[in-house]
Amino acid sequence: MIEKEHVLSMLKEVKEAISQKDVLKLKDLSNQTIHSASIYQDPDNITLAVIIYSLSKLLERSEYRENKDWPKLIEGFINNVEKAITFLEKNEDEKFSIELQEVRDSIDHLSGDFKKQIQNVFQKASINKASRIYEHGISMEKTSKLLGVSLFELASYAGSTSTADVDLGITLPVSKRIKYAQEFFE
């Protein structure tokens, strides 16, 4: 596990944000994780970013809270986060990785449409985070493999976001650049 201390402090913040239903904090923590994931391409950081972002999306949708399985789902997530913290503190990286997978596997214990909705949130979160890693300069093929999304899904999503539309080649007109240079050297 790369950046273990950072991940540990972040997980503690995640636990607090879940209990306070702080969606914005969770999204911010997910973005911090995706930055690290882009640099190190560490599968645990990537998984963590998807989980945190998914949690933020789940908490922001009030209709999910009305489902009978909601308390079990959130309690399970908090329990997984607590175990993950414990494993990191004990330097048991392999158990930490397994615990992250347990978060996703816990969805399988839900029932009916609620299970499908939660799986859909996690899939969309994976695509979203894949797009963010791609924006950090990792190739689309490598990114799709890291997050387990298809190239088509990633390309479709990345192509529909405004970040892909930014023309980085636009500069000031030559006359303004000359004027600024002259003012700078006067």
CNS distance restraints for C-alpha pairs under 8 A (distance, minus, plus):
assign (resid   1 and name CA) (resid  42 and name CA) 7.42 0.50 0.50
assign (resid   1 and name CA) (resid  44 and name CA) 7.03 0.50 0.50
assign (resid   1 and name CA) (resid  93 and name CA) 6.33 0.50 0.50
assign (resid   2 and name CA) (resid  40 and name CA) 7.53 0.50 0.50
assign (resid   2 and name CA) (resid  42 and name CA) 7.08 0.50 0.50
assign (resid   3 and name CA) (resid   7 and name CA) 6.23 0.50 0.50
assign (resid   4 and name CA) (resid   8 and name CA) 6.02 0.50 0.50
assign (resid   4 and name CA) (resid  88 and name CA) 7.18 0.50 0.50
assign (resid   5 and name CA) (resid   9 and name CA) 6.27 0.50 0.50
assign (resid   6 and name CA) (resid  10 and name CA) 6.07 0.50 0.50
assign (resid   7 and name CA) (resid  11 and name CA) 6.05 0.50 0.50
assign (resid   8 and name CA) (resid  12 and name CA) 6.48 0.50 0.50
assign (resid   8 and name CA) (resid  85 and name CA) 6.13 0.50 0.50
assign (resid   8 and name CA) (resid  88 and name CA) 6.70 0.50 0.50
assign (resid   8 and name CA) (resid  89 and name CA) 7.58 0.50 0.50
assign (resid   9 and name CA) (resid  13 and name CA) 6.41 0.50 0.50
assign (resid  10 and name CA) (resid  14 and name CA) 6.13 0.50 0.50
assign (resid  10 and name CA) (resid  29 and name CA) 6.88 0.50 0.50
assign (resid  11 and name CA) (resid  15 and name CA) 6.21 0.50 0.50
assign (resid  11 and name CA) (resid  81 and name CA) 6.68 0.50 0.50
assign (resid  11 and name CA) (resid  85 and name CA) 6.61 0.50 0.50
assign (resid  12 and name CA) (resid  16 and name CA) 6.42 0.50 0.50
assign (resid  12 and name CA) (resid  85 and name CA) 7.34 0.50 0.50
assign (resid  13 and name CA) (resid  17 and name CA) 6.01 0.50 0.50
assign (resid  14 and name CA) (resid  18 and name CA) 6.08 0.50 0.50
assign (resid  14 and name CA) (resid  25 and name CA) 7.94 0.50 0.50
assign (resid  14 and name CA) (resid  26 and name CA) 6.35 0.50 0.50
assign (resid  14 and name CA) (resid  29 and name CA) 7.45 0.50 0.50
assign (resid  14 and name CA) (resid  52 and name CA) 7.39 0.50 0.50
assign (resid  14 and name CA) (resid  81 and name CA) 7.94 0.50 0.50
assign (resid  15 and name CA) (resid  19 and name CA) 6.42 0.50 0.50
assign (resid  15 and name CA) (resid  78 and name CA) 6.33 0.50 0.50
assign (resid  15 and name CA) (resid  81 and name CA) 6.62 0.50 0.50
assign (resid  15 and name CA) (resid  82 and name CA) 7.59 0.50 0.50
assign (resid  16 and name CA) (resid  20 and name CA) 6.23 0.50 0.50
assign (resid  17 and name CA) (resid  21 and name CA) 5.71 0.50 0.50
assign (resid  17 and name CA) (resid  22 and name CA) 4.85 0.50 0.50
assign (resid  17 and name CA) (resid  23 and name CA) 7.29 0.50 0.50
assign (resid  17 and name CA) (resid  25 and name CA) 6.35 0.50 0.50
assign (resid  17 and name CA) (resid  26 and name CA) 6.39 0.50 0.50
assign (resid  18 and name CA) (resid  22 and name CA) 6.35 0.50 0.50
assign (resid  18 and name CA) (resid  23 and name CA) 7.93 0.50 0.50
assign (resid  18 and name CA) (resid  26 and name CA) 7.80 0.50 0.50
assign (resid  18 and name CA) (resid  55 and name CA) 7.89 0.50 0.50
assign (resid  18 and name CA) (resid  78 and name CA) 7.58 0.50 0.50
assign (resid  21 and name CA) (resid  59 and name CA) 6.42 0.50 0.50
assign (resid  22 and name CA) (resid  26 and name CA) 6.50 0.50 0.50
assign (resid  22 and name CA) (resid  56 and name CA) 7.80 0.50 0.50
assign (resid  23 and name CA) (resid  27 and name CA) 6.31 0.50 0.50
assign (resid  23 and name CA) (resid  56 and name CA) 4.81 0.50 0.50
assign (resid  23 and name CA) (resid  57 and name CA) 7.47 0.50 0.50
assign (resid  23 and name CA) (resid  59 and name CA) 6.47 0.50 0.50
assign (resid  23 and name CA) (resid  60 and name CA) 6.31 0.50 0.50
assign (resid  24 and name CA) (resid  28 and name CA) 6.17 0.50 0.50
assign (resid  24 and name CA) (resid  56 and name CA) 7.40 0.50 0.50
assign (resid  25 and name CA) (resid  29 and name CA) 6.14 0.50 0.50
assign (resid  26 and name CA) (resid  30 and name CA) 6.13 0.50 0.50
assign (resid  26 and name CA) (resid  52 and name CA) 6.03 0.50 0.50
assign (resid  26 and name CA) (resid  53 and name CA) 6.51 0.50 0.50
assign (resid  26 and name CA) (resid  55 and name CA) 7.38 0.50 0.50
assign (resid  26 and name CA) (resid  56 and name CA) 5.49 0.50 0.50
assign (resid  27 and name CA) (resid  31 and name CA) 6.25 0.50 0.50
assign (resid  27 and name CA) (resid  52 and name CA) 7.11 0.50 0.50
assign (resid  27 and name CA) (resid  53 and name CA) 5.61 0.50 0.50
assign (resid  27 and name CA) (resid  56 and name CA) 6.09 0.50 0.50
assign (resid  28 and name CA) (resid  32 and name CA) 6.32 0.50 0.50
assign (resid  29 and name CA) (resid  33 and name CA) 6.26 0.50 0.50
assign (resid  29 and name CA) (resid  49 and name CA) 7.79 0.50 0.50
assign (resid  29 and name CA) (resid  52 and name CA) 7.25 0.50 0.50
assign (resid  30 and name CA) (resid  34 and name CA) 6.18 0.50 0.50
assign (resid  30 and name CA) (resid  48 and name CA) 7.62 0.50 0.50
assign (resid  30 and name CA) (resid  49 and name CA) 4.65 0.50 0.50
assign (resid  30 and name CA) (resid  50 and name CA) 7.20 0.50 0.50
assign (resid  30 and name CA) (resid  52 and name CA) 5.47 0.50 0.50
assign (resid  30 and name CA) (resid  53 and name CA) 5.48 0.50 0.50
assign (resid  31 and name CA) (resid  35 and name CA) 6.35 0.50 0.50
assign (resid  31 and name CA) (resid  49 and name CA) 7.16 0.50 0.50
assign (resid  32 and name CA) (resid  36 and name CA) 6.72 0.50 0.50
assign (resid  33 and name CA) (resid  37 and name CA) 6.04 0.50 0.50
assign (resid  33 and name CA) (resid  45 and name CA) 6.13 0.50 0.50
assign (resid  33 and name CA) (resid  46 and name CA) 7.25 0.50 0.50
assign (resid  33 and name CA) (resid  48 and name CA) 7.25 0.50 0.50
assign (resid  33 and name CA) (resid  49 and name CA) 5.38 0.50 0.50
assign (resid  34 and name CA) (resid  38 and name CA) 5.99 0.50 0.50
assign (resid  34 and name CA) (resid  45 and name CA) 7.16 0.50 0.50
assign (resid  34 and name CA) (resid  46 and name CA) 6.43 0.50 0.50
assign (resid  34 and name CA) (resid  49 and name CA) 5.75 0.50 0.50
assign (resid  34 and name CA) (resid 129 and name CA) 7.02 0.50 0.50
assign (resid  34 and name CA) (resid 132 and name CA) 7.21 0.50 0.50
assign (resid  34 and name CA) (resid 133 and name CA) 6.62 0.50 0.50
assign (resid  35 and name CA) (resid  39 and name CA) 6.50 0.50 0.50
assign (resid  35 and name CA) (resid 133 and name CA) 7.49 0.50 0.50
assign (resid  35 and name CA) (resid 136 and name CA) 7.74 0.50 0.50
assign (resid  36 and name CA) (resid  40 and name CA) 6.10 0.50 0.50
assign (resid  36 and name CA) (resid  41 and name CA) 7.61 0.50 0.50
assign (resid  36 and name CA) (resid  45 and name CA) 7.08 0.50 0.50
assign (resid  37 and name CA) (resid  41 and name CA) 4.74 0.50 0.50
assign (resid  37 and name CA) (resid  42 and name CA) 5.61 0.50 0.50
assign (resid  37 and name CA) (resid  43 and name CA) 7.54 0.50 0.50
assign (resid  37 and name CA) (resid  45 and name CA) 5.29 0.50 0.50
assign (resid  37 and name CA) (resid  46 and name CA) 5.41 0.50 0.50
assign (resid  37 and name CA) (resid 133 and name CA) 7.50 0.50 0.50
assign (resid  38 and name CA) (resid 133 and name CA) 5.36 0.50 0.50
assign (resid  38 and name CA) (resid 136 and name CA) 6.30 0.50 0.50
assign (resid  38 and name CA) (resid 138 and name CA) 7.09 0.50 0.50
assign (resid  41 and name CA) (resid  45 and name CA) 7.68 0.50 0.50
assign (resid  41 and name CA) (resid  46 and name CA) 7.30 0.50 0.50
assign (resid  41 and name CA) (resid 146 and name CA) 7.73 0.50 0.50
assign (resid  42 and name CA) (resid  46 and name CA) 6.36 0.50 0.50
assign (resid  43 and name CA) (resid  47 and name CA) 6.06 0.50 0.50
assign (resid  43 and name CA) (resid 146 and name CA) 6.92 0.50 0.50
assign (resid  44 and name CA) (resid  48 and name CA) 6.01 0.50 0.50
assign (resid  44 and name CA) (resid  97 and name CA) 6.25 0.50 0.50
assign (resid  44 and name CA) (resid 100 and name CA) 7.57 0.50 0.50
assign (resid  45 and name CA) (resid  49 and name CA) 6.13 0.50 0.50
assign (resid  46 and name CA) (resid  50 and name CA) 6.42 0.50 0.50
assign (resid  46 and name CA) (resid 146 and name CA) 7.76 0.50 0.50
assign (resid  46 and name CA) (resid 147 and name CA) 7.25 0.50 0.50
assign (resid  47 and name CA) (resid  51 and name CA) 6.20 0.50 0.50
assign (resid  47 and name CA) (resid 100 and name CA) 7.07 0.50 0.50
assign (resid  47 and name CA) (resid 147 and name CA) 7.81 0.50 0.50
assign (resid  48 and name CA) (resid  52 and name CA) 6.07 0.50 0.50
assign (resid  48 and name CA) (resid 100 and name CA) 7.02 0.50 0.50
assign (resid  49 and name CA) (resid  53 and name CA) 6.09 0.50 0.50
assign (resid  49 and name CA) (resid 129 and name CA) 7.29 0.50 0.50
assign (resid  50 and name CA) (resid  54 and name CA) 5.95 0.50 0.50
assign (resid  50 and name CA) (resid 122 and name CA) 7.11 0.50 0.50
assign (resid  50 and name CA) (resid 125 and name CA) 5.71 0.50 0.50
assign (resid  50 and name CA) (resid 126 and name CA) 5.63 0.50 0.50
assign (resid  50 and name CA) (resid 129 and name CA) 6.46 0.50 0.50
assign (resid  51 and name CA) (resid  55 and name CA) 6.15 0.50 0.50
assign (resid  51 and name CA) (resid 103 and name CA) 7.69 0.50 0.50
assign (resid  51 and name CA) (resid 104 and name CA) 7.90 0.50 0.50
assign (resid  51 and name CA) (resid 122 and name CA) 7.35 0.50 0.50
assign (resid  51 and name CA) (resid 125 and name CA) 7.98 0.50 0.50
assign (resid  52 and name CA) (resid  56 and name CA) 6.37 0.50 0.50
assign (resid  53 and name CA) (resid  57 and name CA) 6.37 0.50 0.50
assign (resid  53 and name CA) (resid 125 and name CA) 6.35 0.50 0.50
assign (resid  54 and name CA) (resid  58 and name CA) 6.13 0.50 0.50
assign (resid  54 and name CA) (resid 121 and name CA) 6.16 0.50 0.50
assign (resid  54 and name CA) (resid 122 and name CA) 5.54 0.50 0.50
assign (resid  54 and name CA) (resid 125 and name CA) 5.70 0.50 0.50
assign (resid  55 and name CA) (resid  59 and name CA) 6.07 0.50 0.50
assign (resid  56 and name CA) (resid  60 and name CA) 6.19 0.50 0.50
assign (resid  57 and name CA) (resid  61 and name CA) 6.65 0.50 0.50
assign (resid  57 and name CA) (resid 121 and name CA) 7.21 0.50 0.50
assign (resid  58 and name CA) (resid  64 and name CA) 6.98 0.50 0.50
assign (resid  58 and name CA) (resid 118 and name CA) 7.72 0.50 0.50
assign (resid  58 and name CA) (resid 121 and name CA) 7.43 0.50 0.50
assign (resid  59 and name CA) (resid  64 and name CA) 7.90 0.50 0.50
assign (resid  59 and name CA) (resid  65 and name CA) 7.84 0.50 0.50
assign (resid  61 and name CA) (resid  65 and name CA) 7.49 0.50 0.50
assign (resid  62 and name CA) (resid  66 and name CA) 7.14 0.50 0.50
assign (resid  63 and name CA) (resid  67 and name CA) 7.36 0.50 0.50
assign (resid  64 and name CA) (resid  70 and name CA) 6.65 0.50 0.50
assign (resid  64 and name CA) (resid 114 and name CA) 7.85 0.50 0.50
assign (resid  65 and name CA) (resid  70 and name CA) 5.51 0.50 0.50
assign (resid  65 and name CA) (resid  71 and name CA) 7.78 0.50 0.50
assign (resid  66 and name CA) (resid  70 and name CA) 7.04 0.50 0.50
assign (resid  67 and name CA) (resid 114 and name CA) 7.47 0.50 0.50
assign (resid  69 and name CA) (resid  73 and name CA) 6.17 0.50 0.50
assign (resid  69 and name CA) (resid 110 and name CA) 6.69 0.50 0.50
assign (resid  69 and name CA) (resid 111 and name CA) 7.79 0.50 0.50
assign (resid  69 and name CA) (resid 114 and name CA) 7.91 0.50 0.50
assign (resid  70 and name CA) (resid  74 and name CA) 6.25 0.50 0.50
assign (resid  71 and name CA) (resid  75 and name CA) 5.92 0.50 0.50
assign (resid  72 and name CA) (resid  76 and name CA) 5.96 0.50 0.50
assign (resid  73 and name CA) (resid  77 and name CA) 6.28 0.50 0.50
assign (resid  73 and name CA) (resid 106 and name CA) 7.70 0.50 0.50
assign (resid  73 and name CA) (resid 107 and name CA) 7.61 0.50 0.50
assign (resid  73 and name CA) (resid 110 and name CA) 7.93 0.50 0.50
assign (resid  74 and name CA) (resid  78 and name CA) 6.20 0.50 0.50
assign (resid  75 and name CA) (resid  79 and name CA) 6.10 0.50 0.50
assign (resid  76 and name CA) (resid  80 and name CA) 6.11 0.50 0.50
assign (resid  76 and name CA) (resid 103 and name CA) 7.66 0.50 0.50
assign (resid  76 and name CA) (resid 106 and name CA) 7.36 0.50 0.50
assign (resid  77 and name CA) (resid  81 and name CA) 6.18 0.50 0.50
assign (resid  77 and name CA) (resid 103 and name CA) 6.28 0.50 0.50
assign (resid  78 and name CA) (resid  82 and name CA) 6.18 0.50 0.50
assign (resid  79 and name CA) (resid  83 and name CA) 6.24 0.50 0.50
assign (resid  80 and name CA) (resid  84 and name CA) 6.05 0.50 0.50
assign (resid  80 and name CA) (resid  99 and name CA) 6.26 0.50 0.50
assign (resid  80 and name CA) (resid 100 and name CA) 7.32 0.50 0.50
assign (resid  80 and name CA) (resid 102 and name CA) 7.22 0.50 0.50
assign (resid  80 and name CA) (resid 103 and name CA) 6.33 0.50 0.50
assign (resid  81 and name CA) (resid  85 and name CA) 6.17 0.50 0.50
assign (resid  82 and name CA) (resid  86 and name CA) 6.31 0.50 0.50
assign (resid  83 and name CA) (resid  87 and name CA) 6.17 0.50 0.50
assign (resid  83 and name CA) (resid  96 and name CA) 7.76 0.50 0.50
assign (resid  83 and name CA) (resid  99 and name CA) 7.05 0.50 0.50
assign (resid  84 and name CA) (resid  88 and name CA) 6.21 0.50 0.50
assign (resid  84 and name CA) (resid  95 and name CA) 7.81 0.50 0.50
assign (resid  84 and name CA) (resid  96 and name CA) 5.11 0.50 0.50
assign (resid  84 and name CA) (resid  99 and name CA) 5.91 0.50 0.50
assign (resid  84 and name CA) (resid 100 and name CA) 7.13 0.50 0.50
assign (resid  85 and name CA) (resid  89 and name CA) 6.14 0.50 0.50
assign (resid  85 and name CA) (resid  96 and name CA) 7.89 0.50 0.50
assign (resid  86 and name CA) (resid  90 and name CA) 6.26 0.50 0.50
assign (resid  87 and name CA) (resid  91 and name CA) 6.13 0.50 0.50
assign (resid  87 and name CA) (resid  92 and name CA) 4.99 0.50 0.50
assign (resid  87 and name CA) (resid  93 and name CA) 6.71 0.50 0.50
assign (resid  87 and name CA) (resid  95 and name CA) 6.26 0.50 0.50
assign (resid  87 and name CA) (resid  96 and name CA) 5.34 0.50 0.50
assign (resid  88 and name CA) (resid  92 and name CA) 5.82 0.50 0.50
assign (resid  88 and name CA) (resid  93 and name CA) 6.22 0.50 0.50
assign (resid  88 and name CA) (resid  96 and name CA) 6.29 0.50 0.50
assign (resid  92 and name CA) (resid  96 and name CA) 6.28 0.50 0.50
assign (resid  93 and name CA) (resid  97 and name CA) 6.27 0.50 0.50
assign (resid  94 and name CA) (resid  98 and name CA) 6.33 0.50 0.50
assign (resid  95 and name CA) (resid  99 and name CA) 6.10 0.50 0.50
assign (resid  96 and name CA) (resid 100 and name CA) 6.40 0.50 0.50
assign (resid  97 and name CA) (resid 101 and name CA) 6.52 0.50 0.50
assign (resid  98 and name CA) (resid 102 and name CA) 6.26 0.50 0.50
assign (resid  99 and name CA) (resid 103 and name CA) 6.67 0.50 0.50
assign (resid 100 and name CA) (resid 104 and name CA) 7.28 0.50 0.50
assign (resid 101 and name CA) (resid 105 and name CA) 6.23 0.50 0.50
assign (resid 102 and name CA) (resid 106 and name CA) 5.88 0.50 0.50
assign (resid 103 and name CA) (resid 107 and name CA) 7.31 0.50 0.50
assign (resid 104 and name CA) (resid 108 and name CA) 7.82 0.50 0.50
assign (resid 105 and name CA) (resid 109 and name CA) 7.74 0.50 0.50
assign (resid 106 and name CA) (resid 110 and name CA) 7.56 0.50 0.50
assign (resid 107 and name CA) (resid 115 and name CA) 6.25 0.50 0.50
assign (resid 107 and name CA) (resid 118 and name CA) 7.08 0.50 0.50
assign (resid 107 and name CA) (resid 119 and name CA) 7.05 0.50 0.50
assign (resid 108 and name CA) (resid 115 and name CA) 6.89 0.50 0.50
assign (resid 109 and name CA) (resid 115 and name CA) 7.91 0.50 0.50
assign (resid 110 and name CA) (resid 114 and name CA) 6.84 0.50 0.50
assign (resid 110 and name CA) (resid 115 and name CA) 5.07 0.50 0.50
assign (resid 111 and name CA) (resid 115 and name CA) 5.35 0.50 0.50
assign (resid 112 and name CA) (resid 116 and name CA) 6.78 0.50 0.50
assign (resid 113 and name CA) (resid 117 and name CA) 6.09 0.50 0.50
assign (resid 114 and name CA) (resid 118 and name CA) 6.19 0.50 0.50
assign (resid 115 and name CA) (resid 119 and name CA) 6.13 0.50 0.50
assign (resid 116 and name CA) (resid 120 and name CA) 6.05 0.50 0.50
assign (resid 117 and name CA) (resid 121 and name CA) 6.32 0.50 0.50
assign (resid 118 and name CA) (resid 122 and name CA) 6.38 0.50 0.50
assign (resid 119 and name CA) (resid 123 and name CA) 6.17 0.50 0.50
assign (resid 120 and name CA) (resid 124 and name CA) 6.12 0.50 0.50
assign (resid 121 and name CA) (resid 125 and name CA) 6.04 0.50 0.50
assign (resid 122 and name CA) (resid 126 and name CA) 6.15 0.50 0.50
assign (resid 123 and name CA) (resid 127 and name CA) 6.42 0.50 0.50
assign (resid 124 and name CA) (resid 128 and name CA) 6.09 0.50 0.50
assign (resid 125 and name CA) (resid 129 and name CA) 6.05 0.50 0.50
assign (resid 126 and name CA) (resid 130 and name CA) 5.98 0.50 0.50
assign (resid 126 and name CA) (resid 147 and name CA) 6.23 0.50 0.50
assign (resid 126 and name CA) (resid 148 and name CA) 7.79 0.50 0.50
assign (resid 126 and name CA) (resid 149 and name CA) 7.07 0.50 0.50
assign (resid 127 and name CA) (resid 131 and name CA) 6.19 0.50 0.50
assign (resid 127 and name CA) (resid 147 and name CA) 7.69 0.50 0.50
assign (resid 127 and name CA) (resid 149 and name CA) 6.42 0.50 0.50
assign (resid 127 and name CA) (resid 153 and name CA) 6.88 0.50 0.50
assign (resid 127 and name CA) (resid 154 and name CA) 5.95 0.50 0.50
assign (resid 127 and name CA) (resid 157 and name CA) 7.17 0.50 0.50
assign (resid 128 and name CA) (resid 132 and name CA) 6.45 0.50 0.50
assign (resid 128 and name CA) (resid 157 and name CA) 7.40 0.50 0.50
assign (resid 129 and name CA) (resid 133 and name CA) 6.23 0.50 0.50
assign (resid 130 and name CA) (resid 134 and name CA) 6.10 0.50 0.50
assign (resid 130 and name CA) (resid 143 and name CA) 5.86 0.50 0.50
assign (resid 130 and name CA) (resid 144 and name CA) 6.57 0.50 0.50
assign (resid 130 and name CA) (resid 147 and name CA) 6.22 0.50 0.50
assign (resid 130 and name CA) (resid 149 and name CA) 7.79 0.50 0.50
assign (resid 130 and name CA) (resid 154 and name CA) 6.75 0.50 0.50
assign (resid 131 and name CA) (resid 135 and name CA) 6.19 0.50 0.50
assign (resid 131 and name CA) (resid 154 and name CA) 6.30 0.50 0.50
assign (resid 131 and name CA) (resid 157 and name CA) 6.99 0.50 0.50
assign (resid 131 and name CA) (resid 158 and name CA) 5.48 0.50 0.50
assign (resid 132 and name CA) (resid 136 and name CA) 6.56 0.50 0.50
assign (resid 133 and name CA) (resid 137 and name CA) 7.02 0.50 0.50
assign (resid 133 and name CA) (resid 138 and name CA) 6.28 0.50 0.50
assign (resid 133 and name CA) (resid 143 and name CA) 6.68 0.50 0.50
assign (resid 134 and name CA) (resid 138 and name CA) 4.94 0.50 0.50
assign (resid 134 and name CA) (resid 139 and name CA) 6.15 0.50 0.50
assign (resid 134 and name CA) (resid 140 and name CA) 5.94 0.50 0.50
assign (resid 134 and name CA) (resid 143 and name CA) 6.23 0.50 0.50
assign (resid 135 and name CA) (resid 163 and name CA) 7.87 0.50 0.50
assign (resid 138 and name CA) (resid 142 and name CA) 6.73 0.50 0.50
assign (resid 138 and name CA) (resid 143 and name CA) 6.29 0.50 0.50
assign (resid 139 and name CA) (resid 143 and name CA) 6.05 0.50 0.50
assign (resid 140 and name CA) (resid 144 and name CA) 6.04 0.50 0.50
assign (resid 140 and name CA) (resid 151 and name CA) 6.98 0.50 0.50
assign (resid 140 and name CA) (resid 154 and name CA) 7.43 0.50 0.50
assign (resid 140 and name CA) (resid 155 and name CA) 7.66 0.50 0.50
assign (resid 141 and name CA) (resid 145 and name CA) 6.35 0.50 0.50
assign (resid 141 and name CA) (resid 151 and name CA) 6.54 0.50 0.50
assign (resid 142 and name CA) (resid 146 and name CA) 6.15 0.50 0.50
assign (resid 143 and name CA) (resid 147 and name CA) 6.27 0.50 0.50
assign (resid 144 and name CA) (resid 148 and name CA) 5.66 0.50 0.50
assign (resid 144 and name CA) (resid 149 and name CA) 4.99 0.50 0.50
assign (resid 144 and name CA) (resid 150 and name CA) 5.83 0.50 0.50
assign (resid 144 and name CA) (resid 151 and name CA) 5.81 0.50 0.50
assign (resid 144 and name CA) (resid 154 and name CA) 6.77 0.50 0.50
assign (resid 145 and name CA) (resid 149 and name CA) 6.73 0.50 0.50
assign (resid 145 and name CA) (resid 150 and name CA) 7.84 0.50 0.50
assign (resid 149 and name CA) (resid 153 and name CA) 6.55 0.50 0.50
assign (resid 149 and name CA) (resid 154 and name CA) 6.80 0.50 0.50
assign (resid 150 and name CA) (resid 154 and name CA) 6.32 0.50 0.50
assign (resid 151 and name CA) (resid 155 and name CA) 5.87 0.50 0.50
assign (resid 152 and name CA) (resid 156 and name CA) 5.93 0.50 0.50
assign (resid 153 and name CA) (resid 157 and name CA) 6.14 0.50 0.50
assign (resid 154 and name CA) (resid 158 and name CA) 5.86 0.50 0.50
assign (resid 155 and name CA) (resid 159 and name CA) 5.78 0.50 0.50
assign (resid 156 and name CA) (resid 160 and name CA) 6.29 0.50 0.50
assign (resid 157 and name CA) (resid 161 and name CA) 6.52 0.50 0.50
assign (resid 158 and name CA) (resid 163 and name CA) 7.96 0.50 0.50
assign (resid 158 and name CA) (resid 164 and name CA) 6.48 0.50 0.50
assign (resid 159 and name CA) (resid 164 and name CA) 6.01 0.50 0.50
assign (resid 159 and name CA) (resid 165 and name CA) 7.87 0.50 0.50
assign (resid 160 and name CA) (resid 164 and name CA) 7.55 0.50 0.50
assign (resid 161 and name CA) (resid 165 and name CA) 7.41 0.50 0.50
assign (resid 162 and name CA) (resid 166 and name CA) 6.99 0.50 0.50
assign (resid 172 and name CA) (resid 176 and name CA) 6.34 0.50 0.50
assign (resid 172 and name CA) (resid 177 and name CA) 6.27 0.50 0.50
assign (resid 173 and name CA) (resid 177 and name CA) 6.41 0.50 0.50
assign (resid 174 and name CA) (resid 178 and name CA) 6.15 0.50 0.50
assign (resid 175 and name CA) (resid 179 and name CA) 6.23 0.50 0.50
assign (resid 176 and name CA) (resid 180 and name CA) 6.13 0.50 0.50
assign (resid 177 and name CA) (resid 181 and name CA) 6.14 0.50 0.50
assign (resid 178 and name CA) (resid 182 and name CA) 6.11 0.50 0.50
assign (resid 179 and name CA) (resid 183 and name CA) 6.23 0.50 0.50
assign (resid 180 and name CA) (resid 184 and name CA) 6.06 0.50 0.50
assign (resid 181 and name CA) (resid 185 and name CA) 6.30 0.50 0.50
assign (resid 182 and name CA) (resid 186 and name CA) 6.19 0.50 0.50
